[in-house]
Amino acid sequence: MNKNAEKKTAGSWCKSISAFANGTGGTLMLNLDDTSLDPERPMAAVTEQIKREVEPLPEFDVLLQQVGGRRFLMINVFQGKEPPYYYIGEGERVAYRREGNRNVPTGHKARDGSATQSRASEARPTYDSQITSYDFEEVSFTKLKALYRRYTSRNFRPGDFEELGLVHEDKLTNAGLLLADEVPAPAKQAQLICASWEGTSKVPGGLNAYDYQQYSGGLLILLQSGIAFAKQNSKIQRADVDGMARQYPDYPRYCVAEGLVNAFVHGSYEGQGGEIRMDLYDDRLEICSSGGLWQGNVPQDQLENGFPLEPDPQYRNPVIARVFQQVGCMKGKGVGLKQILDTYERQLRYQEDHEPQLRWEENSCTLVLWNLNKQAIKTSDKKITKKTVANREKVLEYLKSNGPSKTSQISELLALSLPRTRALLNELTVEGLIKPNGGNRNRTYEQVK
């Protein structure tokens, strides 16, 4: 990141945020005495102002520092993953870049809310950017407007529909149809089919279904319906550990939401597509969308558990992706799937065979999230990998040779994350092979003699 530090007043510093995000990043220094920011809550105030006046919202962090009796805010702006980033204050919408110590318009400009068609629509004729025969006036976007307001603290403007690629010359694009609250016949929207099954497989005829729901409507409505269905048909186990109440969800909520978003953004809506399935079994949750890997197949040596080692360079539905980013439902390219893996690893009951998987077929993609509580109920019943066996032996040998040891020491020994190490130590404790001593901060483990 370039450390282009400068002092800005309230009338112009958001333009610098736009310029830094459109470049390689930078650091902005604000003297609080020279701004109109609320002096009692400056960090919250600067965040709110950036949300109001820079779009899409760039990545940044804010630090409060005091020098010589004066207070300064240091705003670190990171290089943007989805440029251009617009300054939308003072009745204009302009993307800026840095030229020396000045902010210069890039040429991406639209005034009074009217804007050019979205970059994604201009760049490639994807299905979601194609223009339909349906009029903008025939539909409503209540859910989109509400989520946008909640995330950005500002109202959705008429010109934003065209800027995002939902409308072109008063006609809806396919993305507009898919994101509208509802559409006139004979237009069709996506469907989300959700089912909760007894056991680990389906019985022909659906005779073992606990719950079955079929939702249709805009993608943002389907997202909330899917999250609610998963919550209703899964469990949260609770336990008291060392005097502290712990919660153990079957599936982390973030992972379910991100899995659905990934299906909406990368799924195919052409032909007989547009159907997403979410199935909950006793041991797993599966989210399946139409369409295989976008832009061709990824070689097997570039996949790990079905996850591409490098983010897909393009979205199948870039307009839909941009809208989900604008309302805070997804982050940049390749971030979501990685965070699903990271979120699972941080769970207290996570074990190696809980690792999520992607299963690719020629015309479909399925995300598999394993039930964190199902296999944790009885450790001795689960399949243990060779790597786990080796790690267990290392821990027992280490404790035998070195005596009581902390989790951090064992984590370093095994080259595992702390959550994975805790899960392994919990297994050995349940089996009576080791025992913990002390409270959370000073806890050590020793081998049972």
C-alpha positions in Angstrom: 0.0 0.0 0.0 1.3 3.5 -0.8 1.6 5.7 2.3 0.3 8.9 0.6 -0.6 10.7 3.8 -2.3 14.0 3.7 -4.7 16.3 5.7 -8.2 16.7 4.4 -11.3 18.7 5.3 -14.8 17.4 5.2 -15.5 18.9 1.7 -13.0 16.7 -0.2 -11.5 13.8 1.7 -14.0 11.2 0.5 -12.7 11.9 -3.0 -9.3 10.8 -1.8 -10.9 7.6 -0.5 -12.3 7.0 -4.0 -8.9 7.7 -5.5 -6.9 5.4 -3.2 -9.4 2.6 -3.7 -9.1 2.9 -7.5 -5.3 2.9 -7.2 -2.9 0.9 -5.0 -4.3 2.1 -1.7 -3.2 4.9 0.6 -3.4 6.5 4.0 -5.4 9.6 4.7 -4.8 11.7 7.8 -7.7 13.8 9.1 -7.3 16.5 11.8 -10.5 16.3 13.8 -10.3 20.1 14.4 -10.7 20.7 10.7 -13.7 18.4 10.1 -17.4 18.5 10.9 -17.3 14.9 12.2 -18.9 14.2 15.6 -16.0 14.7 18.1 -17.6 12.2 20.6 -17.7 9.3 18.1 -15.2 10.2 15.3 -14.4 6.6 14.1 -18.1 5.7 13.7 -18.8 9.1 12.1 -16.1 8.7 9.5 -17.2 5.2 8.7 -20.8 6.4 8.2 -19.7 9.2 5.9 -17.6 6.9 3.7 -20.7 4.6 3.4 -22.8 7.5 2.3 -20.3 9.1 -0.2 -18.2 6.3 -1.7 -19.7 3.5 -3.8 -19.1 0.6 -3.8 -17.8 0.5 -0.3 -14.0 0.0 -0.3 -12.0 -1.9 2.3 -10.5 0.4 4.9 -9.6 0.6 8.6 -9.6 3.6 10.9 -7.2 4.5 13.8 -7.5 7.3 16.3 -4.2 9.0 17.3 -3.3 11.9 19.5 -0.2 14.1 18.7 0.7 17.2 20.6 -2.7 17.6 22.1 -4.5 17.2 18.7 -6.5 14.2 17.6 -6.1 12.7 14.2 -7.9 9.9 12.3 -5.6 7.7 10.2 -7.7 6.1 7.4 -5.9 3.2 5.7 -7.6 2.5 2.3 -6.8 -0.8 0.6 -6.5 -1.3 -3.1 -10.0 -2.1 -4.4 -10.9 -5.4 -5.8 -13.9 -4.2 -7.8 -13.1 -0.7 -9.3 -14.2 1.9 -10.2 -15.1 3.3 -6.8 -17.3 6.5 -7.1 -17.5 9.6 -5.0 -21.2 10.3 -4.8 -21.4 13.5 -2.8 -22.3 17.0 -4.0 -24.9 15.8 -6.5 -22.3 13.9 -8.7 -21.0 10.4 -9.2 -17.4 10.5 -10.2 -14.5 8.0 -9.9 -11.2 9.5 -8.9 -7.5 8.5 -9.3 -4.3 9.9 -7.7 -2.0 12.0 -9.8 0.8 13.2 -7.5 -1.0 14.7 -4.5 -4.2 15.5 -6.4 -7.4 13.7 -7.0 -8.2 13.5 -10.8 -11.5 12.2 -12.4 -10.9 8.9 -14.2 -13.6 9.4 -16.8 -16.1 7.1 -15.1 -18.6 9.8 -14.5 -22.4 10.3 -14.3 -24.3 13.3 -12.9 -27.7 13.7 -11.3 -28.2 10.0 -10.8 -28.2 9.1 -14.5 -25.4 6.6 -15.3 -24.0 4.5 -18.0 -24.8 0.8 -18.1 -22.8 -1.2 -15.6 -19.2 -2.2 -16.4 -20.1 -5.8 -16.2 -22.8 -5.4 -18.9 -20.4 -3.5 -21.2 -17.5 -5.9 -20.7 -19.2 -9.2 -21.8 -22.7 -10.3 -22.8 -23.4 -12.5 -19.8 -26.9 -13.9 -19.4 -27.7 -11.6 -16.4 -26.7 -8.5 -18.4 -28.9 -9.2 -21.4 -31.8 -6.9 -21.9 -35.4 -8.2 -21.8 -38.7 -6.9 -23.2 -40.1 -6.2 -19.7 -40.6 -2.6 -18.5 -39.0 -1.3 -15.4 -42.3 0.2 -14.3 -43.9 -3.3 -14.1 -41.9 -4.5 -11.1 -40.8 -3.3 -7.6 -37.5 -3.7 -5.7 -38.6 -3.3 -2.1 -36.2 -5.9 -0.7 -33.2 -4.5 -2.6 -33.9 -1.0 -1.5 -34.3 -2.0 2.2 -31.1 -4.0 2.3 -29.2 -1.3 0.5 -30.4 1.3 3.0 -29.5 -0.8 5.9 -26.0 -1.5 4.6 -25.0 1.9 3.2 -27.2 4.2 5.4 -28.5 6.0 2.2 -31.5 5.6 -0.1 -31.4 3.8 -3.4 -31.7 6.4 -6.2 -33.4 5.9 -9.5 -30.1 6.2 -11.4 -28.7 3.3 -9.4 -30.8 0.7 -11.2 -29.1 1.5 -14.5 -25.7 2.0 -12.9 -25.8 -1.5 -11.4 -27.0 -3.1 -14.7 -30.6 -3.9 -13.6 -32.2 -1.6 -16.2 -31.2 -0.3 -19.6 -33.4 2.4 -21.2 -36.4 1.5 -19.1 -36.1 -2.2 -19.9 -35.2 -4.8 -17.3 -32.1 -6.9 -17.8 -32.2 -10.6 -16.8 -30.5 -9.5 -13.5 -33.3 -7.1 -12.9 -35.9 -9.8 -13.4 -34.1 -12.2 -11.1 -33.7 -9.5 -8.3 -37.2 -7.9 -8.5 -39.7 -8.7 -5.7 -41.9 -10.4 -8.2 -42.4 -10.3 -12.0 -45.4 -10.3 -14.4 -46.3 -13.5 -16.3 -44.9 -15.1 -18.4 -41.5 -14.0 -17.0 -39.9 -16.5 -14.6 -37.6 -16.1 -11.6 -35.3 -18.5 -9.8 -36.6 -21.2 -7.4 -35.1 -22.4 -4.2 -36.2 -25.9 -3.2 -35.4 -26.8 0.5 -35.9 -30.2 2.1 -34.9 -31.7 5.5 -34.5 -35.5 5.4 -34.4 -38.3 7.9 -31.1 -40.2 7.7 -28.3 -39.6 5.3 -30.1 -40.1 1.9 -33.4 -39.6 0.2 -36.1 -42.3 0.0 -37.9 -42.4 -3.4 -41.1 -40.5 -3.3 -39.8 -38.2 -0.5 -41.3 -40.4 2.2 -38.5 -39.6 4.7 -38.8 -35.8 4.4 -39.3 -33.9 7.7 -39.9 -30.6 5.9 -40.2 -29.5 2.3 -40.6 -26.0 1.0 -40.5 -24.5 -2.5 -39.8 -20.8 -2.7 -39.9 -18.5 -5.8 -39.2 -14.8 -6.1 -36.3 -12.4 -6.2 -32.8 -13.7 -5.2 -32.6 -11.6 -2.1 -35.9 -12.9 -0.9 -34.7 -16.5 -1.7 -31.5 -15.9 0.3 -33.4 -14.9 3.4 -35.9 -17.8 3.0 -33.0 -20.3 2.7 -31.2 -19.0 5.7 -34.5 -19.2 7.8 -35.1 -22.8 6.6 -31.7 -24.0 7.5 -32.0 -22.4 11.0 -35.4 -24.0 11.6 -34.2 -27.4 10.5 -30.8 -27.5 12.3 -29.8 -27.5 15.9 -27.6 -25.6 18.3 -26.1 -27.7 21.1 -25.3 -25.9 24.4 -22.8 -27.0 27.0 -21.2 -25.5 30.1 -17.4 -25.6 29.7 -15.3 -24.4 32.7 -18.2 -22.3 33.9 -18.8 -20.7 30.5 -21.9 -21.3 28.4 -20.9 -22.5 24.9 -23.0 -22.9 21.8 -22.2 -25.5 19.1 -24.3 -24.9 15.9 -24.7 -27.8 13.4 -23.7 -25.4 10.7 -22.2 -21.9 11.0 -24.8 -19.4 9.8 -22.2 -17.5 7.7 -21.3 -20.6 5.8 -25.0 -21.4 4.9 -25.5 -17.8 3.7 -22.3 -17.7 1.7 -23.1 -21.1 0.2 -26.4 -19.8 -1.0 -24.9 -16.5 -2.4 -22.3 -18.6 -4.2 -25.0 -20.7 -5.8 -27.0 -17.5 -6.9 -23.9 -15.8 -8.3 -22.3 -18.8 -10.1 -25.4 -20.7 -11.1 -26.9 -20.9 -14.6 -30.3 -19.4 -15.3 -30.4 -20.3 -19.0 -32.6 -23.0 -20.5 -34.0 -25.2 -17.7 -31.7 -23.6 -15.1 -32.6 -21.3 -12.3 -33.3 -23.9 -9.7 -31.2 -24.1 -6.6 -31.6 -27.0 -4.1 -30.8 -27.1 -0.4 -31.0 -30.5 1.3 -30.4 -31.1 5.0 -29.5 -34.7 6.1 -28.5 -36.0 9.5 -24.8 -35.6 8.7 -24.6 -32.8 6.2 -26.2 -29.8 4.3 -25.9 -29.7 0.5 -26.5 -26.6 -1.7 -26.7 -27.5 -5.4 -27.0 -25.0 -8.4 -27.3 -25.5 -12.1 -24.2 -25.0 -14.2 -20.7 -26.5 -13.9 -17.5 -24.6 -13.5 -17.7 -21.2 -15.2 -15.1 -20.5 -18.0 -14.4 -24.2 -18.5 -13.1 -27.0 -16.2 -10.4 -26.4 -13.7 -7.6 -29.1 -13.8 -7.7 -31.6 -11.0 -4.3 -30.4 -9.7 -5.8 -27.0 -9.2 -8.6 -28.3 -6.9 -8.4 -29.1 -3.2 -11.5 -30.9 -1.9 -13.3 -29.4 -4.9 -12.3 -25.8 -4.1 -10.3 -24.0 -6.8 -6.8 -23.1 -5.4 -7.1 -19.7 -7.2 -10.3 -17.6 -7.4 -12.4 -17.9 -10.6 -11.3 -15.0 -12.7 -14.8 -14.2 -13.8 -18.3 -14.5 -12.4 -21.0 -16.3 -14.4 -23.4 -13.5 -13.3 -21.3 -10.4 -12.7 -24.3 -8.0 -12.5 -25.9 -10.2 -9.8 -22.6 -10.4 -8.0 -22.2 -6.6 -8.0 -25.7 -6.1 -6.4 -25.0 -8.7 -3.7 -21.8 -6.8 -2.9 -23.6 -3.4 -2.8 -26.1 -4.7 -0.1 -23.4 -6.4 2.0 -24.2 -10.0 1.1 -20.9 -10.9 -0.4 -17.3 -9.7 -0.6 -14.7 -9.8 -3.4 -13.9 -12.5 -5.8 -12.7 -15.8 -4.3 -13.2 -14.5 -0.7 -16.4 -16.3 0.2 -15.3 -19.9 -0.4 -12.1 -19.3 1.5 -14.0 -17.8 4.4 -16.3 -20.9 4.5 -13.2 -23.0 5.0 -11.7 -20.6 7.6 -15.0 -20.3 9.5 -15.3 -24.1 9.8 -11.7 -24.4 11.1 -12.5 -21.9 13.8 -15.4 -23.9 15.2 -14.7 -25.6 18.6 -15.8 -29.0 17.4 -14.1 -28.9 14.0 -12.2 -32.0 13.0 -10.4 -32.8 9.7 -13.2 -34.8 8.2 -15.6 -31.8 8.7 -13.8 -29.9 6.0 -16.4 -28.5 3.5 -16.3 -29.9 -0.1 -17.3 -28.7 -3.6 -18.6 -31.4 -6.0 -18.5 -30.5 -9.7 -20.6 -32.2 -12.3 -20.9 -31.3 -16.0 -24.1 -29.2 -15.4 -24.1 -28.7 -11.6 -22.1 -27.7 -8.6 -22.8 -28.9 -5.0 -21.4 -27.4 -1.8 -21.3 -29.9 1.1 -21.2 -28.6 4.7 -20.7 -31.3 7.3 -22.7 -31.3 10.5 -20.2 -30.3 13.2 -22.3 -31.9 16.0 -23.2 -35.2 14.4 -19.7 -36.6 14.3 -18.6 -34.9 17.5 -21.2 -36.9 19.6 -19.2 -40.1 19.7 -15.6 -39.6 18.6 -14.8 -43.4 18.6 -17.5 -44.0 15.9 -16.0 -41.6 13.3 -13.5 -42.4 10.6 -10.0 -41.1 11.6 -7.6 -40.1 8.9 -4.0 -41.2 8.8 -2.9 -37.6 9.4 -5.1 -37.4 12.5 -3.7 -40.7 13.8 -0.1 -39.4 13.4 -1.0 -36.1 15.1 -2.6 -38.0 18.1 0.6 -40.1 18.5 2.8 -36.9 18.3 0.7 -35.3 21.1 0.9 -38.3 23.4 4.6 -38.7 22.9 5.3 -35.0 23.4 3.3 -34.9 26.6 5.1 -38.0 27.8 8.5 -36.4 27.2 7.8 -32.8 28.2 5.0 -33.0 30.8 2.1 -30.5 31.0 2.0 -28.3 27.9 -0.1 -25.4 26.6 -2.3 -25.5 23.5 -0.1 -23.0 21.7 2.9 -25.3 22.2 1.1 -28.3 20.8 -0.2 -26.2 17.9 3.3 -25.2 17.0 4.5 -28.8 17.3 1.8 -30.0 14.9 1.8 -26.9 12.6 -2.0 -26.8 13.0 -4.3 -23.8 13.7 -5.4 -23.3 17.3 -9.0 -24.3 16.6 -7.8 -27.6 15.0 -5.4 -28.2 17.9 -8.2 -27.6 20.5 -10.5 -30.1 18.6 -7.7 -32.7 18.7 -7.0 -32.1 22.4 -10.8 -32.3 23.1 -10.9 -35.8 21.4 -8.0 -37.1 23.5 -9.6 -35.7 26.7 -13.0 -37.3 25.9 -11.2 -40.6 25.4 -9.4 -40.3 28.7 -5.9 -40.3 27.2 -5.0 -36.8 28.5 -6.5 -34.4 31.0 -6.6 -30.5 31.2 -5.4 -28.5 34.2 -6.1 -24.9 35.0 -8.4 -22.2 33.5 -8.6 -21.0 30.0 -5.6 -18.7 29.9 -3.2 -20.9 31.8 -4.6 -24.3 30.8 -2.2 -27.1 30.2 -2.6 -30.7 29.2 -0.9 -33.8 30.5 -1.0 -37.5 29.7 -3.1 -39.7 31.9 -0.8 -42.3 33.5 
